[in-house]
């Protein structure tokens, strides 16, 4: 009898493990689906193209007039991105609380994913002087992606036990960077050889933009089939977005160590996001590099970020996630110091810098996500990850401001890039002060053997 019971228990454990692996594989594929939007649309094609569309609609003084407001055509893309962040900031706490309250994350993830994918596919119709259409589609797509990523991230503590989270999170980032690199190669072939495909340059860009939306929508079907909803811990009253955000922040004050980690992440992630967004400006304005060199460097970052995410995930299994993230912040500091001394007009050194960024980028992001997942109280995953996503997307403004002010005061992009070291040094100090093991216990979660 005892032997039969043991065999039954073993079979049930094997079945649960197989189901968990299947769900994890589906989870990876969502990063594969949506990361193409970030790479091809936001990073490479949409900014220059939407700016050119706005310029074609501008008056003699170079202004467009959305809703009667005079806006320089060259600033329209930046304003649209800012508006999308505001929309995401308002939506994420509401959606996160609804997901935790009902336990129905998957329908909300599906809605956000397909709203974003449809808006991105609709960018095919962005031609002539339709700058308002482009701005509206950007706001919808970017806000939807932020909401969807918040829901996607909140699955991590539910699909992976504590000892697996570093590896699972790292694989998710690796899938995303791999997809971004793969599609970007195809996009660049189409864009650079548009004549041989019978397309104008504008038509090639529109195809590249729309293809990201089709890719997003098609591959999102796989995680939506494999991810499972979990029962909600209990009913809670519905509230407005502002009230929900305030309620989440009040609840986080009951977990000051979790809040301490989030503060550290906000600081060093601001530095990471600023390096990513300003590297092309530094390469073109300070180092005198051409557009083809900059695009090739973006592709190199994407490819090496796959290896970097997996490699840092393995280091975390040996040394712990907190130590590995701290090591990555040291590496970021060295990268910026090296970038300060790069010689102008020599692409090989810029490629070396891009390679170093790629190797450390994916791992530092992936391990930060898995670390935070240990600090979230059970039953509040989506709610807390809305705050995490706000830190990731909605609060990264101080780095660009410091970069711009430093350049304005000194006239040197080298001084501007080295000023960002402050974010990594301060982030290192703040993260090192967080007693992660105690923070996990205070949040009500089991403490892994190595963290």
Secondary structure as the mmCIF struct_conf table of DSSP 4:
data_model
#
loop_
_struct_conf.conf_type_id
_struct_conf.id
_struct_conf.beg_label_comp_id
_struct_conf.beg_label_asym_id
_struct_conf.beg_label_seq_id
_struct_conf.end_label_comp_id
_struct_conf.end_label_asym_id
_struct_conf.end_label_seq_id
HELX_RH_AL_P HELX_RH_AL_P1 UNK A 2 UNK A 36
HELX_RH_PI_P HELX_RH_PI_P1 UNK A 37 UNK A 45
HELX_RH_AL_P HELX_RH_AL_P2 UNK A 46 UNK A 57
TURN_TY1_P TURN_TY1_P1 UNK A 60 UNK A 61
BEND BEND1 UNK A 62 UNK A 62
STRN STRN1 UNK A 63 UNK A 66
TURN_TY1_P TURN_TY1_P2 UNK A 67 UNK A 68
STRN STRN2 UNK A 69 UNK A 72
HELX_RH_3T_P HELX_RH_3T_P1 UNK A 73 UNK A 75
HELX_RH_AL_P HELX_RH_AL_P3 UNK A 76 UNK A 102
BEND BEND2 UNK A 103 UNK A 103
HELX_RH_AL_P HELX_RH_AL_P4 UNK A 105 UNK A 121
HELX_RH_3T_P HELX_RH_3T_P2 UNK A 122 UNK A 125
TURN_TY1_P TURN_TY1_P3 UNK A 128 UNK A 129
HELX_RH_AL_P HELX_RH_AL_P5 UNK A 131 UNK A 154
TURN_TY1_P TURN_TY1_P4 UNK A 155 UNK A 155
HELX_RH_AL_P HELX_RH_AL_P6 UNK A 156 UNK A 159
BEND BEND3 UNK A 160 UNK A 160
HELX_RH_3T_P HELX_RH_3T_P3 UNK A 162 UNK A 164
HELX_RH_AL_P HELX_RH_AL_P7 UNK A 165 UNK A 192
TURN_TY1_P TURN_TY1_P5 UNK A 193 UNK A 193
HELX_RH_3T_P HELX_RH_3T_P4 UNK A 194 UNK A 197
TURN_TY1_P TURN_TY1_P6 UNK A 198 UNK A 198
HELX_RH_AL_P HELX_RH_AL_P8 UNK A 201 UNK A 226
BEND BEND4 UNK A 233 UNK A 234
HELX_RH_AL_P HELX_RH_AL_P9 UNK A 241 UNK A 253
TURN_TY1_P TURN_TY1_P7 UNK A 254 UNK A 254
HELX_RH_AL_P HELX_RH_AL_P10 UNK A 256 UNK A 281
HELX_RH_PI_P HELX_RH_PI_P2 UNK A 282 UNK A 286
BEND BEND5 UNK A 287 UNK A 287
HELX_RH_AL_P HELX_RH_AL_P11 UNK A 291 UNK A 319
HELX_RH_AL_P HELX_RH_AL_P12 UNK A 321 UNK A 340
TURN_TY1_P TURN_TY1_P8 UNK A 341 UNK A 341
HELX_LH_PP_P HELX_LH_PP_P1 UNK A 342 UNK A 343
TURN_TY1_P TURN_TY1_P9 UNK A 344 UNK A 345
HELX_RH_AL_P HELX_RH_AL_P13 UNK A 347 UNK A 374
TURN_TY1_P TURN_TY1_P10 UNK A 375 UNK A 375
BEND BEND6 UNK A 376 UNK A 376
HELX_LH_PP_P HELX_LH_PP_P2 UNK A 377 UNK A 377
TURN_TY1_P TURN_TY1_P11 UNK A 378 UNK A 379
HELX_RH_AL_P HELX_RH_AL_P14 UNK A 381 UNK A 389
HELX_RH_PI_P HELX_RH_PI_P3 UNK A 390 UNK A 394
BEND BEND7 UNK A 395 UNK A 395
TURN_TY1_P TURN_TY1_P12 UNK A 396 UNK A 397
HELX_RH_AL_P HELX_RH_AL_P15 UNK A 398 UNK A 410
HELX_RH_AL_P HELX_RH_AL_P16 UNK A 413 UNK A 418
TURN_TY1_P TURN_TY1_P13 UNK A 419 UNK A 420
HELX_RH_AL_P HELX_RH_AL_P17 UNK A 421 UNK A 432
TURN_TY1_P TURN_TY1_P14 UNK A 433 UNK A 433
HELX_RH_AL_P HELX_RH_AL_P18 UNK A 436 UNK A 442
TURN_TY1_P TURN_TY1_P15 UNK A 443 UNK A 444
HELX_LH_PP_P HELX_LH_PP_P3 UNK A 446 UNK A 448
BEND BEND8 UNK A 449 UNK A 449
#
